[in-house]
Amino acid sequence: MATKRLFLLNGPNINLLGKREPGTYGHASLDDVVRLVSDTAAEKGYDVVAYQSNHEGDLVDYIQQAGEEADGIIINPAAYTHTSVAIRDAISAIHPPVIEVHISNVHSRESFRHQSLSAPVCDGQVVGFGIDGYRLAALGLIEKLERREK
Ligand SMILES: O=C1C[C@@](O)(C(=O)O)C[C@@H](O)[C@@H]1O
């Protein structure tokens, strides 16, 4: 049987996780996030391919690649969540389910963070659980995929 695969995509400034505004985003690094998702997915028989970029077009390319190669996608578009029609359109264009994650509770922050252009075209959203949100997203996504197979 072919290996099942999740793509984990992170947007701008997530490479600074652990150093960036730790009061808001915590002390864990992006490597910690990748390890957390990889370990969670491995327990359920899924591989994880992880990309991070500070560039909108790169993220569009990764989403398109995920559309061809992934069973499901976890994405934190970071600041592009609130601005990017291109990322929203890329998500709309692909078939695998997509879960959006935000480390912080964007709804308790500045009003410009309350709107997500991408959330309406995603299959689910996890917000405000710190980096544990990525683990919860992986579990929810895998549940969704396994239910579909039955
Ligand atoms: O960079 C980020 C991180 C974020 O997506 C989060 O994970 O909480 C929330 C965004 O508003 C912000 O621009």
Ligand as a Chemical Component Dictionary entry (heavy atoms), coordinates in Angstrom:
data_LIG
# 
_chem_comp.id                   LIG 
_chem_comp.type                 NON-POLYMER 
_chem_comp.pdbx_formal_charge   0 
_chem_comp.three_letter_code    LIG 
# 
loop_
_chem_comp_atom.comp_id 
_chem_comp_atom.atom_id 
_chem_comp_atom.alt_atom_id 
_chem_comp_atom.type_symbol 
_chem_comp_atom.charge 
_chem_comp_atom.model_Cartn_x 
_chem_comp_atom.model_Cartn_y 
_chem_comp_atom.model_Cartn_z 
_chem_comp_atom.pdbx_ordinal 
LIG O1 O1 O 0 2.287  35.240 11.863 1  
LIG C1 C1 C 0 1.213  35.089 12.418 2  
LIG C2 C2 C 0 0.958  33.870 13.178 3  
LIG C3 C3 C 0 -0.485 33.428 13.263 4  
LIG O2 O2 O 0 -0.856 32.763 12.062 5  
LIG C4 C4 C 0 -0.602 32.399 14.407 6  
LIG O3 O3 O 0 -0.142 31.269 14.185 7  
LIG O4 O4 O 0 -1.094 32.709 15.495 8  
LIG C5 C5 C 0 -1.432 34.618 13.476 9  
LIG C6 C6 C 0 -1.219 35.677 12.396 10 
LIG O5 O5 O 0 -2.096 36.774 12.607 11 
LIG C7 C7 C 0 0.202  36.190 12.427 12 
LIG O6 O6 O 0 0.418  37.102 11.383 13 
# 
loop_
_chem_comp_bond.comp_id 
_chem_comp_bond.atom_id_1 
_chem_comp_bond.atom_id_2 
_chem_comp_bond.value_order 
_chem_comp_bond.pdbx_ordinal 
LIG O1 C1 DOUB 1  
LIG C1 C2 SING 2  
LIG C1 C7 SING 3  
LIG C2 C3 SING 4  
LIG C3 O2 SING 5  
LIG C3 C4 SING 6  
LIG C3 C5 SING 7  
LIG C4 O3 DOUB 8  
LIG C4 O4 SING 9  
LIG C5 C6 SING 10 
LIG C6 O5 SING 11 
LIG C6 C7 SING 12 
LIG C7 O6 SING 13 
# 
